[in-house]
Amino acid sequence: LLNVHARLSADTTHVPLFSYLLLSALTILLAKLNLSLINTYLFSLRARKLGCSPPPAYPHKDPLLGLDAFTEALHALKSHTLLDLYLRRFQQCGPTYYSLALGTSTLMTQDVDNIKTILGPRMDDWPIDGPRLFAALPVLGPNSIFTSNGETWRVARAMLRPSFSRGAGGDGADLACFRKHVDRLLTAIRATDGAAFDIQAALLDMTMDVSTDFLLGRSTDLQLTPSPEARQFVADFEYASRESAWMARLGPVLCNLPHPRLRRAVERVRGYIRRYVARAREAAAQEGESKVGMMGGDAGKKENFLDELIRDEAPEDYVTDQVLSILLAGRDTTASAMSAVFYFLARAPEVVEKLRREVREVQEDEASREQLKQMKYLNNVIREALRLFSPVPTNSRTSKRETVLPRGGGPDGRQPILVPKGTPVRWSTHAMHRDKAIYGPDADEFRPERWEGDLRAGWEYIPFSGGPRICLGQQFALIQIAYTVFKFFREFRDIEARDSGPLLVRTNLTASFPNGCLVSVRHE
Ligand code: HEM
């Protein structure tokens, strides 16, 4: 064909234009096919040399584009059962397999050794890319801790880390700040007077108030009467997170389509934070080191997170990126974790009974950070809820270069695999956390006692991820959750589920209950 093409190209005057174009197209197609066959062959040679074998592939009905698996996943996403679908597919194909979605091959894995490699020693081979990046970029920009990789990420992490090391326990948690907002939550719950209410909605308000108080020194006060400005900010923030997560699903090209409403919401959100950054900077310049009482800030007489960040002299936009990252990373996740705790407790009266006994052993109505950390059963309840309902239920990375993962190849799935450059890898924390080989035959049940024995779950249990990019706010979140649950059971006797049906999980950037979490409470 190449010869024919060369001859025809030499004298095009005798050939009709259509035939000429057709032949040219065919030539290019064949050349590409040849190249891809050669590349596949060379790839398999390299794999063999490294002792790697290919992992199994999902048995697609449409092996070209994978439309079958894609539409099934889309339906599961809409019916809030995507995590169960992933679980079934792992059971069907094994812990590591390739799956196609719209022609893109994704490596799915729940193998701990692979995940440890991706998040740990080989993390530079596995940057954050794909939907998570497309979703967060329009809101956070390219320099934030949440959207950056390599050196840019290291700089952001080094800048933010010290602010999380504040507090007596070195966990950044500020009990005075939690106390104020948890008190408001309990007042609202008291007012329900035994009637059913959505505790997830109440907790989302509380975590937004806590996060803004902690970060900016000024709470949005959603639990009281928010200012019109704060109300608009929260509406824009929620719209922007939801909409950009949805746009991200359209892929790298379509997600950049013009979206004026989203753009305006993002501008307003960033403008809101930037005003705080600018004012904090002004105040710092005027008052030197201490800016106590800045903007009527209501986080007490302490420096807030922002005060610490602006010491670094970083540009205002850069600080805005980081503050927004933390808001995005910490608000919905913590609300979803706490909702999960109450969801499971509302269905386990015997656990509530035991938990109440532990909470009542404390003499006062307040608990210190140390007391909270020492309450074994309370911490096991939280651990167990995060196992069954992980706020970040799936995660992904994309290979930056051709690289080896330790497991998934060969008939028994135990041999290493060679992964081509540009391959997305997705894992399901949800599936890992329900692995019967680790958690036993009752892995699907809520049983905090399982953590009392000799259960050793290291990388098998990663609600906060692992390795150098492990969640920065882990301790902050755990203390906040423990404190809220402690205060709740100092006051209320029971919590009862007021909705039935299977556990559905909405999977956006974080997991949540699609229909809220309806409960009612009884006083002591
Ligand atoms: C129960 C609540 C939370 C859960 C389950 C959770 C989970 C996670 C997970 C899984 C990651 C890793 C994401 C990835 O690498 O792709 C992460 C990262 C992060 N989280 Fe959390 N998180 C929680 C609360 C918080 C809070 C309260 C804050 C801040 C106040 C926070 C700040 C961050 C930050 C800044 C990162 C990025 C770290 C980096 O890339 O270096 N998180 N979180």
Residues whose N, C-alpha, C, O or C-beta is under 5 A from the ligand:
A	BS01	HEM	I145 R157 I326 A329 G330 T333 T334 A337 P391 V392 N395 I462 P463 F464 S465 P468 R469 I470 C471 L472 G473 Q474 F476 A477
